[in-house]
């Protein structure tokens, strides 16, 4: 796995964690921010042919 893919997958995992934390604390604004970031990261992965496992879909 190259550095780009590794970094992208790490960013996705971190953003998912931040999203879940925002959901748990009821921070609706932060939920929207993190969800938007996650959507962008998924789009970036698709654009570069990075396959995400089921837990990241």
N, C-alpha and C positions, 0 to 999 in steps of 0.2 A: 504494500500500500504506500502510495507516495505522500509527501508532506501535505500537499493540498487536500487530499482526501482525508487524511488523519485530522488535520486542523478543522476541516468542515464538519466532520462527525463529532469532534469535541465541542464545537460551537453549538451544534444541534442539541447535544446532550445537556449542555449548560443552559441553553435557552429553554428547553423542556423543563428543567429543574426550576428555573426562575418563574416560568409560567405556572407550574403547579403551586409554588410558594405564594404567588400573587393570588391565585384562585383560593387557596386556603385562608389567606388573610382578608379576602373580600375586597382587594384593591382593584376595582373595575378598570380604572385607567391603565394601571400597569398590566393587567390581563390583556388589554387591547394592544399595548405596545409590544409585549412579549409574543403574542399570537402573530402579529404582523411580522416581527423579526423571524419567527419560526417559518412562516409562509415564504418569506424571502429566501431563507436558507434552503428550504425544500426546493424552491424554484431553481436556485443556483446549483444544487445537486443534480437536478434533472437536466439542466442545460449542459452540464459537464459529464453526464453519464455515470454519476455516482449513485450506485444502488443503495437504497436504505432498507434495513430489515423491517419487519412488521412493526416493532415497537416504535419506530420513527416515522411511520407512515401517517 
